Amino acid sequence: MNSLLSPPTARATATGPGPARTPTHALARWGLLRDLEDPRQVIAHITPNWYASVMGTGIVAVAAASLPQQFPGLRTAATAVWALAAFLLVALSVATALHWLRHRTTARRHARNPVIAHFYGAPPMAMLTVGAGTLLLGRDVIGLRAAVDLDWALWFAGTAAGLVCAVAVPYLMFTRHDVRPDSAFGGWLMPVVPPMVSASTGALLVPFAPAGQARLTLLLCCYAMFGLSLLASIIVITLIWYRLAMHKSGPAVMVPTLWIVLGPLGQSIAAANLLGGVAHLAMPARYAGAMQAFGVLYGVPVWGFALLWVALAGAITVRTARSGLPFSLTWWSFTFPVGTVVLGTSGLALHTDAQLFRVAAAVFYAALVMAWLLVAARTAHGSLRGRLFLPAPQPAQPTQLAQPAQPAAVC
């Protein structure tokens, strides 16, 4: 868990006074991990919300490749960002494996935590995002055949993990977790959104699936996952709206998670248009035309609601920032969800040829890049110091939404 729920001074107050310990490891002499007593602490408190950094980085690359308007240098820059996302995915996967091997008790406690458990949806989406970037951009580096094979592997792994998460986490919430009337927050969407990401990224693989029943099965399964995720997301978004109306925005560290609501909205628009665009490869013409039309007929109204949520989430974020919005990994919520809106808007631009959507896609992408640069820089700084790898403090008086060690798991 990251410890940026509160700044270092507040952390000392929460955990009790005591003499500061000077790190003695060799890396501290170079200014690296100087907030850690031992470099091995890096893997001691890794939680699945760290994969949000892969999602947020990967979506910058994928969204760039999907923009209606391309300009010189954009593809090269996007390919470099995809390579960074791929590196982060490998590094975090290794760190997570070591965490489960060496700190199994802590890892199991994370899995049982009613807040952290929701973020097991992040690793599947990280795999799916990097896989899509491999097919769209990595093909220029490793070749088309290798890119397709790698994307298939990541898609199957991410889809299987995402479907398990979509069932297991709600089951735990329904049967074991302590859920209160004001518990709903954006993180509740994390376990049910991966199938929607599988639907949109699976559409990219439809042309590479064997013609006939295999291709038809892939397309229909993607539509089924579209419906699975969409209906579950509608339920959760309704609960989040209710919580905001009845219990307000809650602790400042939770406010960025409001932006996660854009994730299923933008991703569903993208999925509907991507699947409609390839439906003719597997379906009869009478259905393929309707599926392509559905992408626009569904996408435009949902795009309107996404704009409403951008205004609401933006207003609440600005209001909170005026009184203090401490940095934490929750800030990655400003990236991936916005990136899905870019993808959805780009899909509408492609299928309607409307200048409105072309301009909107460019505006949203510019906002995405600025948010990513800010959050990535703050995350890199906190990681190099080691602060992000410290466990969360134990608050003296936890609130219902900020129980001990829970909000720090939010991404």
N, C-alpha and C positions, 0 to 999 in steps of 0.2 A: 504493500500500500504506500502511496506517496504521502508525504507529511505536510503538504502545502495547504492543508485546511487552515493553518494559522502560520504566521511568520515565526522565525526562530525565537523571538522574545516571548511570544504568546505560548509557544511550545514549552519553553522552560517553566512558565507559570503553571501550565496544565499538568506537567509531569512532576512538578515539585522542584524547589531550588536545589542546587548542588554545584560543585566545582566543575568548571568546563574542562573537558579532557582534550589534550592536544594530540592529534593523530601522529603516530610514529612511523607509519608505513612509507615506503620509498616514494610512492606516487604523490603523496601530500607535499613533498619538497618541490614538486613541479606545479603545485596548485591544483592537482587533480584529486577528486574525491576527498577533499580536505575536511568535509563534514562527517566523514565516516572514520571510525576507529580502525576498521579493517576492510580492505577492498572486497572481501568475500561477502560483505553485507549487501553488495549490489543485487545478489540473487535471493537474499533472505526474505524479502517482502514483495516480490514481484506478483502483481495481480493482473487479471485479464484486461483491465481497462487500459493497460499500456499499449495494447494492439490498436487503440484508437489513433495512435501516432502513425501507424502503418496505413490505416484507413484514410486519415486526413491527408497524408502525403500522396498515397496512390490515387486518390480522387482528383488531385490537382493535375496529374499526368493524364488520366483517362478523360477528364472534362476537356482538357486542351485538345486532345485528339478528336473530340466530338464536336468542337465548336463549328458553327456554320461558316464563320469568317476565319480563315487561316492567314498568317503573315510570316515572312521569312524569319527563321530562327525559332519559331514557336515549337515545331516538332522536335528539334534538337534539344531544346530546354526541357520539354516534356519527357523525352526519353531519359535524360539525366535524372529527372525527378522520379521516374519509374524505377530506375536502377537503385536510387536511394531507398525507395519503398521496399524493393525486393531484398536489399541488404538488411533493412530493419526487421523484415519478416523473419529472415533466417536467424538474425541475432536474438530476437525475442523468443523464437521457438527454442533455441538452444538454452537460453536463460530460464525459460519456463520448465523445460525438461530437467535441468539441474535443480531448480527450485523444488520440484516434486520428488526428486531423488534424495535431496539433502535436507529438505525442510517439509517433510510430508505432513506432519501435524499441522503446521501453519497453513499449508495448501488445502488440507481438508477443512480447516476452519473457514477459509475463504469461500470454499464451495458451499458451505452451510450458511453463510452470512446472507440475510435477507436483502441486502443491497448489492453486495459484490456478486452474488450469483447471477444477477441479470446481465452482467457484463461478460459472461461466457459467450454471449452472442458476438462479441468483438473479434475473436480469432477467426471464426468462419468468414466474416465479412472482409477481414484483412486478406485472407487467402483468395477470396473471389475477386477483390479489387486488383490485387497484384496479378492474378491470372488474366483478367481483362486487359490490363496494361501490357502484359506480355504479348498478347495477340495483336493489340492495336499498335504498339510501339516497339516492343522487344523484338519483333520480327525483323526489324532493320538491323539488329545487332546479332542475333543468334540464328536467323533464317526462319522462313515460314514453317517448315516442317517441325523444327524443334519448338517453335513458339506454340504451335497448335497442340503438340503433345504435352507440353508443360501446362498449358491452359486447361486441357482435359483433366490432367492430374489434380491441379488446384481446384478445378470446378467440382469434381467428384468429392474430393476431401472436404471442401468448404460446404457443399450442399449436404453431405451426410452429417457433418458436425452441426450445421445450422438446423436441420430437421430434428435432430436429437435435442438440441437446445430449446427449440420451439415447443417441444413437448415436456421435457424434464423440468425446466425452470418454472413454467406455470403450474405444473403438478406440485412442485415443492412449495410454491406460494399458496396453493389451494389447501395443502394438507399439513405443512409443517411451519412455514414462516409466520412470524408475528406481524400481521399487517394491520395498521391502524387507519382511521378515517382520513388522516392527512398524509398518508404514506405515498400516494401516487406521485410519480415524477417522471421526467423524460426517460430515465433509465429503464423503466418498465417496457419500453418499446424494443430495447436491444435484443431480447431473445426471439422476438417474433418478426423482426425485419429481415434477418438473413435469407429466408426463402424468397423474399421479394428481390434481393440482390442476386440470388441464384436465377430467378426468372429473367432478369435483364441481361445478366452475363451469359446465361444459357442461350439467349437469342443469338449472340455472336457466334456460337458454336454450331447452330443449326445448319449453316451451309457446309460445314465440315463433317457432319454426321452422314453415315451411309444412307443413300436414298431408299425410300420405302418405309417399312414399319419402324425402323430405328429412328429415322428423322421425325416421323409423325409422333412417335412416343415421346421424344425429347420435347417437341413443341407443346404437346398436350400436358406433359408434366410441368413445364414452365408456366403454362396458364393456370394449372391447379395450384402451384406454389404462389402465383400471383394472388389468387383468391384467398388462400390460406392466410397469407400475411396481411392482405388488405382488410379483411373482416376483423381479424384480431387487433390490427392497428386502430381501426375505427373505435373499437371498444375501449382501448387504452387511452386514446386521445380524448374521448368523452370523459373518462375518469380524471384525466389531468385538468381538463377544463373545469370540472366540478371542484377539484381540489383548489385550484386557483380562485374560484369564486367564493368558496366557503372558508378556506384557510390561508389565502393570499400566497405570495411567492416564496415564503420560507427563508431559510438561511442564504446568505449571499453566495456561498460556494455552490449552492444547488441551482442558482439562476441560469447559468449557461446551458444546463441540460434541457431547458425549454426549447432550445434550438433543435434538439433531436427529433422533435415532431416533424420538422421539414424532411427528415430522412425518408419515412414511408410515403410522404406526399410526392416528393420529387422523384424517388426511385420508382414509384408506381406509374407515374407519367412516362418515365423513360422506358419501363418494361412494356407498357401497353403499346408504345410506338415502335420499339425494337421488335417485339414479337409480331406486331401487325405487318412490319416491313418484310419479314421473312416467311410469313404464313403461306405465301404462294408456292414456296418450295416443298410444302408437305400437304397442303389442304386443297380441296377442289376450289375452283375459281369463285363459286358462289359464296363460299365461306371466307376465302382469303380476302376478298374485297370488303366484307363486313368487318373482319378483324382489323384491317388497316383503318377503316373508318372509325372503329371503336377507339383507336388510339387518340384520335383528335376529339371525338365526342366526349370521351372520358377525360382526356388530358386538360382541355381548356377550362372546364369548371373547377377541377381540382387545382389547377394552376392559380385560379382566382383565390381559392381558400388559402393556398400557400402564401400568396401576397398578404392576405389578412394576418396570417400567423407571423410573417416577417415583421409586420408593423407592431403587433402585440409584443412579441418577444423582444424586438428592438427597443420598444418603449420601456419595458420592464428592466431590460439590461442597462439602459442609460440611467434610469432612476436608481438602480442599485449601485451603479458605478459612482454616482455622485456621493454616496455615503461610504463607499469602499467595496471593491470587488477584488479580493485577494487572488493571486494567481494560483492555479492548481491544474491538474490534468483535466478538470472539467472544461477548460478552455478549448480543448480539441473538439468540443461540441459545436464550435463556431466554424468548423471546416467541412467534415464529411457531409453533414446534412445540407449545407449550402451547395456543395459540389453536386449532390443529387438533383437539386433544383436546376443547376446548369445543364445537367444531362437531359432532364425532362424538357426544359425550354429549348434546347438544341433539337430534340426530337420533334417538337411541335413546329419549329422553324423549318425543318426538313420536309415535313408532310403538309404544311400549309403554305410555305413560301411567303409567310407574312414578315414584313420588315420589323414589326413590333417584337416578334420573338427573337429575331436576329440581334436586335439592339439589346433586348433584355438579357439574352444569354451572355453577351459581352460584358454588360454591367455586373451581372452576378459573378461572372468569372473574375473580373477585376477585384471584386470584394472578397472572393475566395482566396485569391493570391495574397492580398494584403493580410487577411486573417491568418493564413498559413505561415507567412513570413514572421509575423509577430509571435504566434504560438510556438512555432518551431524554434525560434531564437530563445524564447524564455525556457522552453523545455531543454534545449541543449545546454543552456547556462546552469539550470538546476541539476542536470545530469552530470555535468563535468564537476560540479562542486560536490555531488553526492547527496544533496539535500532531498532529491526526489526519491531516493532509495531508502530513506528512513521510515520507520513505522509511524503511523498516525498517533497523535497524542491522545491521552485519556482525559476527555473533558470532565471538569468537576461537576457540572450540572448539564447533562445531555438533554437535548430536546427530543421531541418525537421524531422529527425529521433528521436530526443529527445525533444519532446515538453513537456510542464509543466505537471508533474505528470504522464507521460505515461510510460517511460522505466522502472520505478520502479515496474511496474506491471508484467514485464517479469519474467518467471520462468525458 
